[in-house]
Amino acid sequence: MLLLVALCMVCSPTVVAAEGNAGNTEPSPQPPLLNYNELSLPAEHIPYFLHNNKRVAKLCRQDPLCPFKEALLNDGACWGYEKNCAPENRFGYPDCTHVDSGWASSEEASQELFWKQADFGYVRDRLSEMKTLCKGTRPGDSTLKCSSHTRFCRATNLYLDLRNPRRGDERYKEDFLQEGEIGGRCNLSKRALTEEGDHKSPLQSWFAELQMYTELDAQPVANGICDIIVDKPTVFMKLDAGVNMYHHFCDFVNLYISQHINNSFSSNINIVMWDTSFYGYGDLFSETWRAFSDHDVIHLKTFDSKIVCFNDAFFSLLPRMRYGLFYNTPLISECHTEGMFRAFSQHVLHRLKIPQEGHTEGRLRVTLLARSTEYRRILNQLELIQALKTVPSLEVRVVDYKYKSVPFLEQLRITHNSDLFIGMHGAGLTHLLFLPDWAVVFELYNCQDESCYRDLARLRGIRYVTWQKRDKVFPQDKGHHPTLGDHPKFTNYSFEVEEFMRLVMAAVDYITQHPKWRLRPRRDEL
């Protein structure tokens, strides 16, 4: 309903004859029934959105000005979590090259499991878990509904009393709210709420924030006790480290998944950062918020000393949930998908207006991600670059994604226009989320953290390559972690040039044989 209101521009035009043209009975041009620009989704996503929003689809059919007529023809398209979504019509479905007997007994079972672990089956499972914890009984009442372990929650007419905030040094203080400081006018099942508290932890659950949810005697808005009434749909988020791309993009991915759970993609929303400390939040990737909201992120402390009432809100999935996505997610092996994470990538690139610029005919774009950090530098980097440049078909670029010298949107533009992306183990490889579908990510050396970026590549659905021959990689020393002693992530490396080029050319062969490579845009076509 809120999405339809956001899109609607329904008018009741009155035809007024201009002075001197009283006899002119030409009807005025009719406006479109919806503000279609407000939707702002990738073209590939429109059929799936319309399938899941029947009233918008109906208005589009009735409106001669609707630009999505072709998308309406694909009326079977579905993300996968909707009721009566045929498997063959899903946005994507995993491929499995081998059956991992520790997880599944057949290829079909492997595919279905991976779809539930890391694709839109994950959304379907969260939707199936939703239960009402506080039920309204009359118009204007509050509601509270949550998935298992209070990992995702929806609230209407939410009352939040921040007149006496207990702020300190902790970002996620578990006793920040006391009884009566959060709640609504509804029938609360305290027992049902308490039963969802078994995952209580700052970045795994919202139980600490909702455990004091209180059943109020009166509707707070109607009773006139709110200092601030927030009409705009609001998303509450608890954020991971904003200075690390790998961790921070767990926030963004879970926000996108939460939008699917809530079936709401409008960017005319508030995002409130739930933080119980006095501190600000360092964010090196703040431009990304523009993919989700037209408005600046609001710190919770903005509302201190006030009673605030939110008409419509949800508490987003969190970045470090048990069996969540994508930090330390246990995944069945030998499977990959071009589903939910590909959709996330498309959504962000579309909203941030990052184009695929195309190729020079016969050339393949190679980006090598350099590091100016103390550890995990490539000691013979110049030698490897010179070897790459001996191949005429390779267009080689070397970048160092330092936030002060390369703005993040420019980083995304470079990454999205790379066919082969090479880098050492580190958070910068999270950029693989935004590579084109035919690309290869080459983690030059994984520093014995084998699953981190391999699994992220599997989630995104692109090819992953890493160094295999230990006798052809040469660490500077054993590594020296400040407390753990010898550690492969705390040193620098040299690589045998011949083996490096063998892996590069194998990746090039894969890229140039990929079916989407042949369909890629070329610069002379743009």
N, C-alpha and C positions, 0 to 999 in steps of 0.2 A: 504494500500500500504506500509506504513512504517513498519507494522508488518511483511509483507512478506519479505521485504528487510532484516529485522533483523533476520529472520529465515533462509533465503536462504544461501546455500553454493553451489550454482550451479557452476559446474566446466566444463571446456572443456579440459579433460585430453589428453595429447599427449603421445603415447606409444613410448618409446625410448628403442631400443635393447641394453642390457648391453654388454660390451666388452666381446667377447668370446661366446656370446649367440645370435649372429645375426640371427641364424636360428630359434630361439624360437618365435613362433607367438602366445603364450598364451596371451590373453588380460589381462590387469591390472584390478584389482578389481575396480568396479565403486563406487564412494562415494555416500552417500545418497543425495537426492535432496534438503533436508532441514536439518538444525541443529535442530533436534527434542528436544534436551536437553534444548535449549533456551526457549522453550515453558513453561516448568516448571509449570504445572497445576495439580491439583489433578486428579486422574484417572476418578473419577465420572464426572468431568467437561469437559473432552475431547470431548465427543459427542456433547455437547452444543456449544463448541467453534468451532468445525468443521462445524456444521450447519450454524453458523453465519459468517464463513470465507470460502466461497466456493472455492476460488482459492487454499488455503492451502489444503482443502479436496481433490481437484482434483489432486494436486501433490502427495498427500499421496496415492491415488488410483494407480497412475502410478509408484510409487516407491516401488520396492520389499523390500526395507529395512525399510519402514515406520513401526513403532511399534504400530500404531493406527488402524490397519485393523479391529479389533473387534469393535472399537468405530464407525467406518464408517457404520457398519451394523445398528446402531441405528440412522439412518439419519433423523428421525422425531423429535428427541430431540431438544428442544428449551427453552431458558431461560424464554420466555413469552412476551418479548417486541418486538420481530421480527415480520415483516409482515407475515401473513399467518401462524402464530404459533397456532396450534390447542390446545385448553384448556387442553385436556387430555395429551398432550406432554410437558407441562410446567415443569420446574425444581421443582416446588412445588406449592401448592395451599392451602389457609387457611382452617382450620376447625373452625366452630362456634358452640358452644354448646347451644346458646340461641340467640333469635332475640332481639336486643336492638331497641325498637320502636322509640327511639329518633333519631336513625341514619338510620334505614332501615326497610323495610316492610316484608322481607322474609329472609330465610336462604341464599338463592342464592345471594340476594342483599347485605347481610352482608359480605359474602365471597368476592364478587367482590370489595366492598368498602375497606375492609381490605387489599386486594391484591394491590389496588392502593395507599393506605396510607403507606404501610410498606413492600411491596414485590416488585417483578420486574415490577409490574404495575406502580410503582413510576418512574422507568426508562422510561417506555413507554410514560408516560405523559410528562416527561421532553423532550424526543425526539420529541414529537408532537408539543412542544412549540417552537422549534428552528427556528429562523428567521435570515436572512442575514441583517446585519446592515451596512456593508461596502463590496461592491461587486467589485471584480477585473474584468477587461475587457480584459486582455491579459496575456500571460504566464509570470510568475515571479511577478505578482501583488500580493497585500496583500488581505486578507479576514478577516472579523470579523463576527462570528455568535454566537448568544446567546439565551439561554432559557429565559422564562419570568422573569422579574425583574433582569436581568443580574446575575442570580444565578450560571449559568454555561456558559462559553464562550469558543469558539475555535478561534484561530488566526493563520494565516500564514503570514510569512514575516513581523513580528511585529517589529516596530522601537521603541526603548526606550532610551531616552536621560537623563542620570543621571550625566551630567557634573556639575550641580549645585544642588545637593540634599538638600532639606530643612528638614534635620533631626532634631529631638528634643526628647522630652520625650515620646511622643505618639507613640504607636506601629502602629496605623492605622490612620495616619494623612490624613484627607479628601482632603486637598488642596496640597498634596505632589507634584503632577504633575500639570504643567500648560499647556496651549494650545501650541501645537507644540512639546511637550516632549514625547508623545506617539501617535502612529498612523501607517499609511501605505499608500501605493499607491493604492487607490481603490476609488470607488464612495460611499461616506458616506451619509447615511440618518440621518442627525442630529436630525430630528424630531423623527424618530423611536427610536433612541438611548435615547433621553430625556424621551420618554414615558415609558421606562423601569426603571426609577429612583425612583419609589414610595416605594421601600424597602431599600433605601439607609441607610446603617448602617454597621459598621465595619465587623461583622461576619454574616451578612445576605445577602450581595449583593456585586458585584464587580463594582457597578455604580460609586462610588467615584474614583476608579482607572481608569475607562474607560470614564468618562464623558468628559475628555479633548482629547479623541481620535480625531486625526486630519488627514484630507485628504492631503497627501503629493503630490507634483508635480512630483516626480520621484521615481523610485524604489531604496530604500536605499542601498541595497547590490550592485546592478548593477552600482549605482552612486558612489560607493566607499567611502561612508561617515561613515561606521560602523567601530568602533575601534575593536569590537569583533563580530564575527559571530558565533552563536551557532547552529550547525547542529543537535545536538542530540535533540530528542523530549523532551520538557520541560513542567513541571507542576508547575503552580503558586498556592501557598496555603497561606491562612491566618489562623493561628493556635490559638486554645483555650489553656487553661492552661496545660502546659506540666508536671506539678507536680501532676495532678489529673487524675487518670485512666479513670473515667467516662467521663470527659470533653475531654481529649486528644483522646480517642477512637472515639469520634464523628468526629474528624479529619480523622482518619484512615478509618472509615466506609464510610465517604463521598468521600474519595479518591477512594475507591474500587467501589462505585456506579458510580463515574465519569469515571472510566476506562470502565465500561460497556457502558456508554453513548458514549464514544469515541471509543469503540471497540478496545482497545489497552491494552495489558497485558504484554508487554515486560518490563523487569527490567533494560534494558539498556537505562535509561532515567535520565534526571536531574529533581530534585525537588528543586524549589526555594521558600524559605520562604519569603513572602512579609511582610516586617517589616520596618516601616519608622523611627524607633528609633535608637539610638546609641547602644542599649543594645544587649546582647546575649539572648539566649533562654534556660531556664532550662528544660531539658527533662529527666524524669526518665524512659522513655520507649523507648529510642532511638533505641534499637535493632529491634523494630518493623519495622523501615524503610526498613530493609533488605528484607521484604516481598514485597516491591514495587520498590526498586531501588538498583542497585549494587553500587551506588555512594553516597558519603556523601551529606547530605542536604546543599544547598548553601544559605547563607543569602543574601538578596538583596543588602546589602551595599558592598558586594564583587565587584559589578559592578560600584560603585561610581567613578565619574570623567570620565566615558566612555559613548560612544554611543554604545549600544548593540542591535544587530539584531537577532531575534529568527526565524528560518525557520518554526518551527512547535511547537505550544504551546496550552495548554488549561488551563483555570482558573477553579480550582476545586470547586465543591459544598462546601458549608460552614457549620460550626458546629452549628450555632444558627439561621438558617433560619426559617422564619414563615412556619409552617407546614412542616418543614424539619425533618431530622432524625439525632439523636434520642432524642435530648435534648428537653424536654417539648412537645413532639409530641402528639397532641390529637388523640386518637385512639378509634374506635368503641370497645365496651366492648365484653367480652365473645368469642373472636376469638384469634387464634394463628396460626403460620405458621412455616414450616420448609423450608423456601425459601431463600430469599436474605441474611439474617443474618447468616443462616447456611452456605451458600456458602462463605460468608466473613470469617467465622471461619475456614472452610476447607482450604481456600486459604492461610490464614496467617499461620496456623499450617503446611501446606505442605511446604511453602517457608522457614519457619524457622526450618523445620526438627524436629518437635515435635512429637514423636511417641505415639501411643496407646500401652502401654506395656503389657496389659492383666492382668488377675486376677489369684490369687491362687484359685483353685477349692473350691467352697462353701463359699468364702469370699467376702464381699462387702466393698469397700474402702470409708471410711468416713474421710473427711478433715474438721477440725474446724479452722476457720480463727480467730486468736486472735488479739487483738488490744493493742498496748502499748501507745496509745494516752491518752490524759487527759480525754476524754469523750467517752461514749458508750462502756465502758469496761464491760465484764461479771464478776460480783463480785464473783459468786460461780462457776467459770469456772472449777476448779478442781473437784468439786462435780459432774458436768455434765459429765466430761471426765470419771470419775470413773464409772458412770452409764453406759456410752456407752461401756466400756470395760467389763462389765458383760455379754454382748451378744457375744457368741463365734463366730458368723458369721461376726462380724464387725471388720475390720482392721482399727484402729483409728490413725489418724495423726493430730497433732496440729501444726499450722504454724503461723508465724507472718511475713507478706510480707513487711518487712522493706527493702528498696532498697539497703541499704549498706550491709546488711547481706545475702540477698537472691537475686541473679541476676534475672532479669526479665525472661529470657528464662527458668530458673529453676522454677520460679513461674508458668509459662505456663505449664511446664512438670507436675508439681504436680497437677495443676487444671485439666488438660486434663485427668489425670489418677485418678480422683475422681469420685465416683458414687453418693455420697451425699456430698454436699458442704454447710457448715453451717457458718453463720457469722452475725454479727450485721449490721444494716444499715450503709452504708458507701461506698466510691468509690471502695474499694476492691472487692465488690460484682460484679463489672463489669467483673470480671473473669468468670462469668457464661456464657459469650459468647463462652468460649473455653471448656466447659464441653462436655462430650460425649452425644450423642442424647438421651440415656436412663436415663440420670442423673436427679436428683432433686436438686434445690437450695432452701435452707431453710434460709430465712431471719429471724433470730431469733426474732428480734423485729424491726418493720419498723419506730418506733418513730413518728408515725402519718403522715409519708410521704408515703401514701399507694400505689401510682401508679408507683413510680420511677423504682424499680427493678422488680416489678410485670410485668410492661409493657415491660421492656427489656427482661425478660424471655419469654414473649409472642412473641416478635419479633424473638428471637432465636429458639423458638419452644420447650422449655423444661418445665417440671413441676415446679411450684413455690408454696412454702408453707411459711406461716408466722404465728406468734403467734396470737391467736384470743381471749383468755380469759384474760381480763384485770385484773381480781381479782387474777390471778396466776402469774403475773409479778410484781416485786417490785422495783420501782425506788429508787435510793439513796436519791434524793430530787426532787424538782420541776424543776430543771434545771435553769441555769443562763446564758442566752445569754448576751454578753457585752452591747448590746443596746436595745434588745427587751424584756428583763426581763425573766419570766418563759418560758422555752422552752424544749421540750422532747429530743431534740438532744444534749443537753448540760448537761447531767448527766450520771450516770452508773446504771446498772440493775442486779438484781438477778432473777432467774426463778425457779418455782416449778419443781422439778426433775421428778415427775410422769407425769406431763403434757408434759414436754420436751420429755420424752421417748415415750409417746403415739404418738406425732407428728413424731418422728424419725421412729418408727416402721411402721406407715402408709406410710411414704416415702419409706421405705425398701420394703414394699409390692408392691408399684407401680413399683419400679425399677425392682424387680425380675419377675414381670409379663409383663414387656415391651418386645415386640417382638425382638427388637435389642439387648436386654440383652442376650437373648439366643444365638445370633450369635456372641457375643463379642469374641475377641481373649483371649485365656488362656495362662498363662505363660509356661505351659508345651508344648504348641504348637509352641512357638516362638523360 
